[in-house]
Amino acid sequence: MRKIIDFQFKTVKKFLQAMFRFYSVGFMIPFLISLSVDNLIVLNICYTFCFFTQIFFIMFELIQVKEQRLEYFKDIYNLVDSSQFIFFVLLYVSKMITQFQSNSIFELFLESFIIL
């Protein structure tokens, strides 16, 4: 029994470490870079990396919704995960339409919420 638990723990630990690295490289680093550069090409690349990373992680949330149904919405952390995706998509669409020419209060709010 102990071997099974140890195996499961190691497997889950490796998976979560890989997901953390993927999130860091695919979302957090490009997003933070995008806050400090003005080059339009770099901004588009950073936001596109972030967008595809968010798509990848929202798939996990959708699987969780499918499994848990209404119970999913009772956990505050699930709501935070889902709202981050929604806010980032709104920010992404806004930035792509304006091609980073504006920093409206709405966009600044979204950026601040996403960083939290």
Rosetta silent file (secondary structure, phi, psi, omega in degrees, C-alpha in Angstrom):
SEQUENCE: MRKIIDFQFKTVKKFLQAMFRFYSVGFMIPFLISLSVDNLIVLNICYTFCFFTQIFFIMFELIQVKEQRLEYFKDIYNLVDSSQFIFFVLLYVSKMITQFQSNSIFELFLESFIIL
SCORE:     score description
SCORE:     0.000 S_00000001
   1 L     0.000  -41.492 -179.387    0.000    0.000    0.000 S_00000001
   2 H   -61.911  -39.312  179.788    2.834    2.382    0.875 S_00000001
   3 H   -64.464  -38.354  179.115    4.472    1.842   -2.532 S_00000001
   4 H   -64.869  -44.275  179.782    1.247    2.713   -4.320 S_00000001
   5 H   -64.877  -44.179  178.742    0.879    5.930   -2.314 S_00000001
   6 H   -62.180  -43.012  178.598    4.524    6.878   -2.883 S_00000001
   7 H   -61.369  -46.417 -179.103    4.203    6.200   -6.613 S_00000001
   8 H   -62.766  -42.307  179.292    1.019    8.282   -6.825 S_00000001
   9 H   -61.592  -46.685 -179.271    2.615   11.124   -4.873 S_00000001
  10 H   -64.308  -39.258  179.767    5.698   11.176   -7.096 S_00000001
  11 H   -64.931  -47.035 -179.843    3.586   11.040  -10.244 S_00000001
  12 H   -66.301  -40.099  179.323    1.344   13.901   -9.155 S_00000001
  13 H   -60.692  -45.323  179.077    4.333   15.910   -7.932 S_00000001
  14 H   -62.391  -42.700 -179.760    6.077   15.590  -11.320 S_00000001
  15 H   -62.507  -47.221 -178.617    2.894   16.539  -13.146 S_00000001
  16 H   -66.764  -36.062  175.644    2.291   19.613  -10.984 S_00000001
  17 H   -64.608  -41.238  178.268    5.909   20.719  -11.313 S_00000001
  18 H   -64.739  -41.447  178.996    5.663   20.414  -15.087 S_00000001
  19 H   -66.079  -37.575  177.469    2.415   22.411  -15.125 S_00000001
  20 H   -64.428  -44.381  178.491    4.001   25.114  -12.938 S_00000001
  21 H   -63.695  -43.060  179.276    6.992   25.386  -15.277 S_00000001
  22 H   -61.889  -43.818  179.410    4.719   25.476  -18.322 S_00000001
  23 H   -64.891  -41.489 -179.720    2.559   28.212  -16.743 S_00000001
  24 H   -64.008  -47.856 -177.347    5.621   30.216  -15.732 S_00000001
  25 H   -76.068  -37.390 -175.098    7.280   30.023  -19.156 S_00000001
  26 H   -86.529  -22.781 -177.811    4.087   30.160  -21.224 S_00000001
  27 H  -125.402  -59.381 -171.504    2.150   32.800  -19.327 S_00000001
  28 H   -63.265  -48.190 -178.267    3.810   34.636  -16.452 S_00000001
  29 H   -64.557  -48.796  177.239    7.147   35.451  -18.090 S_00000001
  30 H   -61.549  -37.437 -179.603    5.631   36.608  -21.419 S_00000001
  31 H   -65.604  -44.271  178.531    2.962   38.605  -19.574 S_00000001
  32 H   -65.791  -37.977  175.778    5.527   40.337  -17.374 S_00000001
  33 H   -62.036  -41.814 -178.125    7.714   41.029  -20.406 S_00000001
  34 H   -62.668  -24.387  179.335    4.712   42.549  -22.191 S_00000001
  35 L   -76.600  -15.105 -173.835    4.295   45.032  -19.357 S_00000001
  36 L  -119.380    3.793  179.460    7.778   46.405  -19.875 S_00000001
  37 L  -117.997  159.412  178.898    8.322   46.527  -23.657 S_00000001
  38 L  -116.775   -6.600 -178.038    6.996   48.805  -26.392 S_00000001
  39 L   -70.636  122.778 -175.341    7.932   46.771  -29.472 S_00000001
  40 H   -61.108  -40.031 -179.891    4.727   45.777  -31.273 S_00000001
  41 H   -65.247  -45.699  179.236    6.109   42.448  -32.543 S_00000001
  42 H   -62.781  -41.616  178.359    7.317   41.421  -29.083 S_00000001
  43 H   -61.749  -44.500  178.508    3.984   42.432  -27.558 S_00000001
  44 H   -62.815  -42.361  178.980    2.047   40.369  -30.099 S_00000001
  45 H   -64.152  -46.291 -179.079    4.291   37.343  -29.523 S_00000001
  46 H   -60.986  -47.513 -179.359    4.035   37.637  -25.734 S_00000001
  47 H   -66.213  -34.009  177.865    0.255   37.976  -25.762 S_00000001
  48 H   -68.953  -40.968  173.686   -0.103   35.083  -28.197 S_00000001
  49 H   -57.247  -47.861 -179.861    2.038   32.854  -25.957 S_00000001
  50 H   -59.931  -42.919 -178.161   -0.132   33.867  -23.019 S_00000001
  51 H   -61.615  -47.917 -179.033   -3.324   33.202  -24.970 S_00000001
  52 H   -67.501  -33.384  175.463   -2.364   29.674  -25.997 S_00000001
  53 H   -65.564  -41.505  177.643   -1.203   28.883  -22.469 S_00000001
  54 H   -63.661  -39.427  177.051   -4.551   30.087  -21.134 S_00000001
  55 H   -60.232  -44.551  179.227   -6.363   27.903  -23.689 S_00000001
  56 H   -58.094  -46.858 -175.919   -4.346   24.904  -22.497 S_00000001
  57 H   -76.167  -27.237  177.760   -5.217   25.516  -18.850 S_00000001
  58 H   -69.592  -24.295  175.075   -8.890   26.293  -19.448 S_00000001
  59 H   -60.862  -40.327  176.132   -9.172   22.785  -20.887 S_00000001
  60 H   -62.403  -39.565  179.492   -8.366   21.453  -17.411 S_00000001
  61 H   -66.164  -40.052  179.087  -11.059   23.700  -15.982 S_00000001
  62 H   -65.610  -38.211  175.696  -13.610   22.462  -18.524 S_00000001
  63 H   -63.529  -40.872  179.071  -12.799   18.853  -17.661 S_00000001
  64 H   -64.983  -40.461  176.826  -13.235   19.730  -14.006 S_00000001
  65 H   -62.048  -42.831  179.633  -16.606   21.378  -14.730 S_00000001
  66 H   -60.929  -40.136 -178.857  -17.697   18.285  -16.632 S_00000001
  67 H   -75.428  -43.379 -171.367  -16.756   16.036  -13.700 S_00000001
  68 H   -95.704  -18.437 -177.661  -17.996   18.188  -10.831 S_00000001
  69 H    55.459 -125.991 -176.054  -20.891   20.016  -12.462 S_00000001
  70 H   -67.273  -23.805  178.068  -22.390   22.591  -10.051 S_00000001
  71 H   -61.945  -28.443  179.843  -19.936   21.663   -7.292 S_00000001
  72 H   -56.426  -42.054 -174.365  -17.219   23.261   -9.408 S_00000001
  73 H   -78.645   -4.843  178.221  -18.687   26.725   -8.858 S_00000001
  74 H   -87.178  -11.343  179.829  -18.763   26.330   -5.068 S_00000001
  75 L   -98.202  120.892 -176.517  -14.962   26.411   -4.821 S_00000001
  76 H   -60.265  -34.018 -179.400  -13.542   29.932   -4.830 S_00000001
  77 H   -66.581  -34.272  175.957  -10.277   28.782   -6.422 S_00000001
  78 H   -66.362  -38.382  178.653  -12.141   27.435   -9.430 S_00000001
  79 H   -66.923  -37.431  176.882  -13.872   30.779   -9.824 S_00000001
  80 H   -63.969  -45.269  178.815  -10.514   32.567   -9.661 S_00000001
  81 H   -59.382  -46.983 -178.575   -9.080   30.256  -12.341 S_00000001
  82 H   -67.003  -41.202 -178.842  -12.070   30.779  -14.615 S_00000001
  83 H   -68.278  -33.736  176.696  -12.194   34.526  -14.087 S_00000001
  84 H   -61.343  -41.926  178.438   -8.481   34.869  -14.891 S_00000001
  85 H   -62.258  -47.770 -178.341   -9.150   33.188  -18.229 S_00000001
  86 H   -61.249  -46.399 -179.591  -12.149   35.422  -18.953 S_00000001
  87 H   -64.969  -38.737  179.285  -10.279   38.594  -17.999 S_00000001
  88 H   -67.461  -40.276  178.756   -7.251   37.641  -20.043 S_00000001
  89 H   -61.681  -41.758  176.479   -9.357   36.897  -23.125 S_00000001
  90 H   -60.953  -44.245  178.509  -11.014   40.321  -22.765 S_00000001
  91 H   -64.498  -43.691 -179.848   -7.593   41.940  -22.436 S_00000001
  92 H   -59.171  -48.798 -179.380   -6.201   39.933  -25.364 S_00000001
  93 H   -62.528  -44.624  179.661   -9.067   40.922  -27.665 S_00000001
  94 H   -60.532  -45.054 -179.275   -8.809   44.561  -26.609 S_00000001
  95 H   -68.471  -37.262 -179.758   -5.042   44.669  -27.182 S_00000001
  96 H   -69.896  -36.964  179.031   -5.266   42.889  -30.531 S_00000001
  97 H   -67.121  -44.879 -177.619   -7.980   45.249  -31.792 S_00000001
  98 H   -87.250   -7.276 -176.407   -6.099   48.387  -30.743 S_00000001
  99 L    51.804   44.195  173.428   -2.668   46.861  -31.481 S_00000001
 100 L    64.051   23.133 -179.152   -1.446   48.088  -28.083 S_00000001
 101 L   -83.730  -16.357 -178.728   -2.123   51.734  -28.955 S_00000001
 102 L  -129.148  153.749  171.574   -4.191   52.423  -25.847 S_00000001
 103 L  -128.570   76.367 -178.283   -3.992   51.715  -22.160 S_00000001
 104 L   -70.301  165.670  176.484   -7.526   52.358  -21.039 S_00000001
 105 H   -58.372  -39.364  178.536   -8.610   52.139  -17.418 S_00000001
 106 H   -59.514  -46.971  179.866  -10.376   48.915  -18.356 S_00000001
 107 H   -65.809  -40.135  177.926   -7.161   47.383  -19.721 S_00000001
 108 H   -64.256  -38.428  175.813   -5.158   48.518  -16.695 S_00000001
 109 H   -62.164  -46.895  179.673   -7.755   46.950  -14.421 S_00000001
 110 H   -61.340  -44.251  178.432   -7.583   43.670  -16.329 S_00000001
 111 H   -60.737  -41.523  179.764   -3.777   43.649  -16.233 S_00000001
 112 H   -65.431  -42.344  179.689   -3.817   44.296  -12.489 S_00000001
 113 H   -66.022  -40.624 -178.130   -6.319   41.534  -11.837 S_00000001
 114 H   -64.390  -38.235 -179.334   -4.431   39.031  -13.967 S_00000001
 115 H   -66.731  -31.544  179.589   -1.170   39.685  -12.105 S_00000001
 116 L   -62.024    0.000    0.000   -2.841   38.961   -8.783 S_00000001
